[in-house]
Amino acid sequence: MSGCEGGSRMSRSDVVAKGPGKAFMMANEAMVRGALEADVKLYAGYPGSPTSEILDTFYEIHKEMDMRMEISTNEKVAIETAAAAAFAGLRSMTSMKSVGLNVASDSFFSIGYVGVKGGFVMVFADDPYAHSSKSEQDGRLYAPAAYIPMLEPSDPTEAKAMVKQAFDLSEKFGTLVIVRTVTRVNHQSGIVELEPLKRTPFAKVKWPHEPTRFITLADKARAFKKIILERTVKLEEEFERSPLNRVEKGEGDTGIITASAAYNYSVEASELLGIRPHILKLGTTFPLPKKLISDFIRPFKRVVLVEELSPYMENAVKAIAKDVNPAIEIIGKGTGHFSESLEYNTNIVAVVLASVFGKRTPVDYSAVLERAEKLKEGLPVRPPTFCPGCPHRGTLYSLRKALRGVKHVVATDIGCYSMSPLAPLHYGDTMLSMGASLGVAEGLQYCVEEPVVALIGDSTFMHAGLPGLVNAVWHKGNFKLFILDNSVTAMTGQQQNPNSPIHEGADEQKLMLEDIVKGLGVKDITIVDPYDMKATPVKMKEILTRPGLSVVISRRECALYGDRNKRRKGQAIIPNEVDAAACKRIYACVREFHCPSISVDANRKATISKELCDGCNECGQLCPANVIKPSGGGQK
């Protein structure tokens, strides 16, 4: 679930500029601009890549734009908060990644039934190739299941325009509107037209509805179902003539149907091959404009479906084609030309189009990839790793040392510490979803002989771990829960959570983890310092011998967050250094700690990068020769 990769941040002045004008911005930021131009009044969200910059941008500008903004504890709370504003008649927005929609889906389906009064837009992003996710989930399938309209942009310009138009569609049809993106759209940057920013003051409104307007039970649910079916028919009629869909005339008897980032690949691949196929570029992907698709495919001998992940559009086109052009050849995933796995690129699409149009690709892409694989032979593997100074590295070191020689099972969770099962640690046995470590640990304690340990971060615990701990207390659980408290939602960019420090003048209240855990009925609570490499393993070892449920809070702020705050205050960061002359080449700092700031020099001595070192001095405590000390100088 990593959050701040990709793209470059624009200046805040661009997104709040009065306009008209132009600005270079990321699609995530362009969508914020579109919402502001639509006079959005409330935003609520939970960070998750590839949509984190939407939340970050709203966080930076919301006070200046006289609107309400909330970082919610999870996506379900976020969609409910935003929906309430739309129920009352104000324009609202939320954003999340596709697996975040899983968390929000219960309320999402009900919102599809009851509808809204004010405009309500939800941006959710799929992550082909699972760059920062645990699966390649295709969230498009949520739209038809919930009868909620869905738009799909291909670039920042469309992203801004679609968000803005989505608010109008939402109010016209009384429904939540989805703007679905993928990673390569979210983090794509380009020149965006800024239309005039006409903001109105935020003001509370009187509740304008009868008491049961947004209640969906029994006969009301049945009545709502009839309404949303009728609404879907009207939306399809609207989308048949929508400028968000367009036909790009070409040559020959072959057409391409595509959307989202796959449209960009299709255009670029066609240019590479020197072909001009007819292209139907869809921007409204639920309900699909069936008549537009029918008219497009009717004269062709073949049509190529270019879409990432599942054959969502392909299956729909097959159903349409059996009535309007049953002889047409439909080329896509069903024919084996495209894969349902991983994301596409221009080269992948070019290879398929070359086979369809009888062309040769300008480059033998397979040969290039084979050569690249050969060139990689012998290179060291560079798996993701914890940042220098990350407190999780110390926690995991201490936990493994405390359990050395004891076979045990580790249920881990979603966060920076989810890298622990990767090389070089290979530490962790299960990881399902946000907060799942507690439920899994509960089941494991009943079924395995080994002692059970659950790992969860502070933000993930607040997001989805509380019910699991309630369950464990209720059923007198017999496992050890380690809450890795680094004060922020670190993996997605150090956003605030209920456990974060509160800045002066903020509208939030800090919740102490130990108070929450104690309030839930846990009797055995211990707070440890992951930077104390001597005392912490000893404490953990003693705790792990106790029967019953124990909670250990390992507390140190995220190193990146702490370093950023030091730099803002003008404080020096003092890196460590190795006394090379005294180094005994024991390599405890390398073998046992795996900090990326530590390496071995040409003389086979340990050395520390001053540019990377955080000065946490964890490695210094591990050195048997005591040759690692703070340096005299610091990095600002």
N, C-alpha and C positions, 0 to 999 in steps of 0.2 A: 503494500500500500504506500510507497514512497511518493513525496509530494512536490518538491520544488525543482525537479529536473525539467529540462526543456525550455526553450524560449528565453527571451530577455525581457526584463521588466521595463515598462515605459515609465515616464514620470507621471506623478499623480496629476499634474496640471493638465495633461492631455485628456484624461478621462473625464475631468470636470470642466473642461473648456466650454465656454458658452456657445461656440460655433456661430456660423458655419465655418468649415475648414477641413483640414486633413491631418491625420496623425498615423504614425507607424506603431502598431500595437499587436499584441498576441490576441488570438481569438477569444481566450478566456476574458481578457480585459475588454475586448470589443463587445462581448455580451453584456458586461456590466454597463458599458456606455449605452447600449441599446435599451437596457432597462431604465437607466436614468432618463433617457429621452422620452420613454414611455411614462415617466413620472411615477416610478415604483416607490412605494411608501414603506415597505417592510421586507427585509431579507433575513432568512434564517438558514443555517447550514452547518454541516460538520465537515472538516477537511478530509480530503481523499484525492490522491492523484488519479486521473489527470485534470481534476477540476479545482484544485486548491487555490489557484490564483484568483478565481472568482470570489471566493470567501476573503482572501487576503486583500483584494482591491476594495471590496465593500467595507472591510474593516478600516482601511485607511481613509476612506472618503465619506463615510456615512453621516458623520456629524456636520460636515461642511454642506452636505446635500439635504439636511433637515429630514432625515428618515430614520427609521428604527432598524437596528442590525443586531443579530444575536448569533454567537457561536453556540450551537446547541450541544447537548450531551451526546446525542446520536441522531441518525437520519430520521428515525421515526418521530422524535420530538420536533425536529426541524420542519418536516412536512406538515405536521399538525399545527405548529406555531404559524407557519405561513398560510395554511389553509384557513385558520381562524380569521386572519386579516381579510382574506378574500370573502369569507362568509359575511363579514361585517360590511363589505363594500369597498375596501381599499385594495389597491394593486400590490401584489406580493410575489416573492420569488424564492426558490430554494435551488440548491445544486448538490450533486452527489455523484459518486462513481456508480457503476452498475451494481456492484455487490452491496453498495449502500442502499440501493433501491430494494434489495432483498430485505433489509432491516425495516425499511419504511413501507413495505408492500401491504401490510394489513390495512393501514389507514389509506394507502394509495388506492386500493380497490374500492373502499367505501367512498372516498372523495369522487371517484368516477361515477358513483351512483348519485350522490346528493348534489353534485355540482357546486358552483360558486356564483357570487354576485359580482365582486370585483375581479379584475384580471389576475390570473394565477398561472405562473410559468415555472416549470421545473426543467432544469438542465441536468441531464445525466449522461455520463460518458462510459462507453465500453473501452476495453483495453486489449485489442488484438495483440498477440505475442506475449501477453501478460507481463509487460514491462514492469509494472508496479502492483500487480494483483496476483491473487492465488489461483485464478482461473481465467479462461477466455470467454466468459459468459457473454451471450448475445442478449442484451437487454431489450432489443426491439420487440421481442415476443411479449413483453409486458403490455404494450399498447393495445393490440387486439384483445388480449385477455381481459383488460379493464375497460375497453371501449373508450380509450382516451386518445385524442388526436396527437400525431407525432410529426415533427418537422426535422429535416436533416440538412445542415449546412455543410459546405465543402471547404470554405475558407473564412478568414476573419470578416470580410465584407458581408458575406451571407449570414454569418453567425450573428452579427449585430442586427442586420435587417430582420432576420427571422425571430429573434427574441422580441424586438419591438413589435412586429406584426402579431406575434403570439399573444400579446396582451389584448390586442383588439379582437382576435379570434376567440380568446377566452371569454371576453365579455359578450360578444355577439352570440355565442352558443352556450354560455353559462357552464363552462367546463374548464378544468385544468388542461393545459396544453404542454406537451413534452417537446423539448428541443434536444434531440439525441445527437451526441458527438462521439468521436473516437480520439484516441491520443494524438494522432497525426493531424487532427483538426484543432484540438484544444491548444496545442503548443506550436501551431503554425502562426507566423507573423506576416503582416502586410500593411499596406496603406489603406486606411479606413476613412470614409467620408463622415465628417461630423456634422450632423444637422443641428439646428438651434436647440439649445437646452432650455426648456421652458418648465422650470420646476414650480410647483405650488406648495404653500406651507403645509407641513404635517399638522393634522388636526384629528382628534378623536371624533367618532360619529356615534349617533344613537343606534342601538340595535334595531334594525329595520324589519325583523322577521317575526312571524308567528312562532310560538314556542317549539313546535315539532318540525320546523322547516328542514333541519339537517339531521333528522333522525331516520335511520334506515333499519326497520324491523318489520317482520311479518308482511302485512298487506302493503305497507309503505315501500318495502323493498321490491315487491312485485310491481308496484306502480312505477317506481324509479327505473326498473329494467325496461319497461315499455318506452319510457321517455328517452333513455340512452340509446335504444335501438333506433328510434325515430331521429334522434340527434345525429347518429352516425350516418344515416342516409343523407341528411342535409349537409353534413360536413363533406361527404364524398362529392356531392353536387358542387359545393364550394371549391373543392380541390381540383375538379375537372377543368376549371377555368382559371386556376391560380397561376400567377406569374412565377411562383416558386418552382413550378415544373416547366421545362422547356424542351423543345425538339430542335436539335441542331442538324440541319439538312446536310446530307453527304452524297455519296455516290454508291451505286451498286445495289445488290439485293440482300445485304446483310446489315442488321442493326445492332446497336449495343444499348442495353438498359442498365443504368448504374446510379449510384448516389454516394453521398459523403466523400471520404477521401479516395474511394475507388474511382470516382469520376475523374479526379486529378490524374491518377495513374493511367486511366483509359485515354485521356486526351494526349498526355505525354508519350505514351506508347504508340499511338496512332501517328504522331508527328515523327517519331523515330523510324517507323516503318514506311513513311511516305504514303499513308492511306487516308481516305476521308470517309469513314463509315458514318452512317446516320446514328445519332446518339439521342436517346431519351434520358435526360437528366432529371431525376425525381428529387424534389425537395419536400414533398408531402408523402410520407411512407406509411401512414395510417390515418384514415382509411385510404387505401391506394386508389388512384383515379382510374377505374377499370375501363371506362370508355376511351380515355386518352391512350392507355396501353393497348387496347384493342385496335384503335385506329393506327397506332404506330406499327404493330406487328403484322397487320393484315396483308400488306403487299410483299412481305419478305419471304425468302426461302429459309433463312436462318436468323436467329437472334442470339447474341452473346450476353449472358448475365454476369456482370462484374460487381460482386459484393463480398465483403469480408465476413468471416464467421459462418453462420448457418445459411442454408438456401431459403431465406425468408422471402425475398422477392421472386426468386426462381420458382418456388412452388406455386406462388400466386399467378405468375405468368403462365405456367403449365395449365392451371385450371382455366384461365381466360382463353388460352390458345385452342383448347379442344373444341370451343364453339366458333371462334372466328377464323382460325387458320390451323386446322388439325394436322396439316402436312408439314408445318414449319419445324425445323430442327432447332431445338433449344440447347444451347451449349453453355455448360456451367459446371457445377459440382456434380450433378447427376451423370454427366458424361465423363467425369474424371479429369476434365481439363483444369479445374480449380480445386483447391483443397479447402476443407472446412477448418483447417488448422493454421495458426499463425497469421500475421498481417501480410498484406500484399505490398508490392512496390512496382515501379514502372517496368523493371526488367521481367518480373513474373508475368505481368499482363502482356508485355510485348511478345513473350514466347508463345502465349496462347493465341494472341491475335495473328502472329506470324503463321501458325499452323492452320488457322481458319482461313486466312486470306492468301495462302500460298506464297508467303514472302520469307525472306531470310532476315534474321535479326542482324543489325550492324556489328554486333559483338557476340561471340559464343559465350553466353553467360555461364553455362555449365562449366566450361573450361576455365573461366576466370575464377569461379568458386572453388574448383578443384585445386587450382594453383594456389589460391589463398590458403586453403587448408594445409597444403604442403609447406607453405612458408611459415605457418604457425607451429609446425612441428618443432619441438625442442624449447618453445617459449614457455616460461612459467605460467601456471594458471593464476589468474587474478580475480578471485571471487570477491563479492561485496564484503566489506568488513566494517567494524565499528570505527568511528572517528577517533583520533588521538584524544585521550582524556575522557572518553565515554565511560560513564559510571557502570554501564552494563557489563563492560569487560571485567571490571573488578568484581562485580556481583557473581558473574558466572565462574570466574576463577575461584573465588572463595567457596562457592557451592560445590564445585567439582572437587576441590581439595577436601572439604568437609565430608564428602561421600566417597572419597577414594577407597577403593577396595570393596565397596558396598554396591551390589547390583541394585539398580533402581529404575523407575520409569518416569519420564518427564513429559508432561502435557504442557506445551507452550502455546503462545497466542500471537496476535497480530501487533506488530510494532517493530522498533529497531532491533529488539532482541530476537525477532523471528529469523534473523540471519545466523543465529547460533547453530542450527542444524547443518549449515553449509560448512565447507572447508574454511579454515583448518580445524574448527572445533568439533563439527559433527555431533552436536549435543542437542538432543530433542527427539522425541518419539512420535508425537502427534501434534497437528496444527490444522484446525478446521476453519474457524471463522472468529470474528471479534467476540471475545468473552467465552469461547468454547472450552478453554483450558479447565475451567472449574467443573463444568458438566462432565467433561471427559474424565477428569480426575475422580469425580464422584463414582463414575461407573467402574474405573480401573480398580479402585480400592476394594470393590466387591469381588473382582475377578482375577487379580494377579497376586502372586506371592510376594513380589518385591514391594518395597516402600514406594509411595507415589508422591511426586512433587509437581505442583502447578506453577507456571510462570505467567505473569500478566503485568502490563504497564499501568501507570496511574490513569492515563487517558482512556485506555481500553477498559480498565476496571470500571470507570465511571460510565463508559459507553454501554457496556453489555455484561460486565462481570458481576454486578450487584445481585441479580436474581440467582446466579450460581452459588454465591456465597450464602445467601439466605437459605437456599436449598441444603447446602452443606451443614450449616448450623442446625437447621431443622432436623436433619437426619443424623446428627452426631457424626459428622464426617471424620475420617481417619486418614488425612493427608496433610501435606504442608504446602501452604500457599505463599509464594514470594511475590510481593508487589514491588515492581521496579519503578521507584518514584523519581523521575527526573524533571518534574515540575511543569512540563509542557507536552504538547502533542508533537513530539520531536520529528518523527519520520516524515511528516508532511510539511515541515517548515516552521516548527516551534510556535504553533498557534496556542492560544490559551485554552485551558480546560478548568473545571471547577476546583482543581487542586493547585492551580497556578498562583504565583504571587499577584497581588492586586496592586495596580498602580494608583497613585493618588488621583482622586476625582472620578474613578471608575464606578460603574453602576453595578458591579458584581460583588459577591461576598465569597471569600476563600473557604472551601470545605477541607477540613483536615482528615486525611485518610484514616488515622488511628481513631478519630472520633466516630467516623462512619462504621468502621469495622467493629468497634466496641459496641456501638448502638445496635448493630445487627446480632449481637449476642456472643461474639468471639471473646473467650476468656484469655487465651494465650497470644499476646501481641508483643512483638519485639521490633525495635527500630535499630538498624545497623548502618554503618558508614562504608560504602563499597570501596572508598579510597584507603581504608585502614586494612592493609593487606595482612597484618599480623593478628589483630584481635578478631576480625570479622569471621574468618574460617572457624576459629575456636568456638565463637558464639553459635554459629550455624550448626556445628557438629553436635553441640549439646542440645539444641532445639530439636534436631532431627531424631534424637533418641526418645523424645517425649511421646506418649500415646495421644491419640485424638487429633483434633484440628488445631493447627497453629498457623498464625499469620506473621510473616516477616516482612517488614517494610524496609527496603534498601534505598536510602535517601541521599541523593546528590543531584544537583541540577544538570541538565543536558550541557555537555561541554561547549557545543556551538552557541547555545543560548547564553551561557555564562561568559564566553569570550566576547560575544557581541556586546553584552552589557558593559564589560570592562573597557572595550574600545570606545564606547559611547561616553564613558566617564573619564577617558584619557588615562586609564590605568594600564600599567605594563603587564604583559604576559611573559613570565620568566621561564624559558625552556630549560630542560635538563641537559646535561652533557656527560659524556663518559670520559673518565681519566684513562686515556688510551694506554699510557705507560703501565698503569696498574691493572688493566683488564686481563683476567685469567682465561678468557675464552671459554667460560663455563656455558654461556649462552642461555641462562635461565630467562633473561629478558626477552629473548627471541623465541625459544621453544615453548615457554609456558604462557606468554602474554600476547604475542602476535600483534603488537601495536604497529601501525603503518609508519610511524615516525622513526622506528628502530630498524637498522639494517646492519650488515656486516661489510666492512670496508676491504680494500685490497690487501691489508695486512691481517685479515681474518679477525679483526677486533670489532666489537660492537660500536656503533656510532649512532648518534641521534640527530635528526634533521631539526635545526632551529626554526625553520619555516613551518614545520608541521607540529612540533611538540607543544603540548598544552601546559606543560609544567605541573601535571597532576601528581607526579612523583610516585605513582604506583609501581613503576618498573624499578625505581631506586630501592623500594622496600623488598623487592624480590632478589636483588643481586647479592649472592653470598659473599662476594669480595668487597661489597660496599663501595663500588667505584663510580656510581651514578649519583650526581649531585645537581642541585640547581645551578645554572650558569650565572655569570655576573651580569650579563646584559639581558635585555628583554625586547620582545617584538611588540610594537604598538598596533 
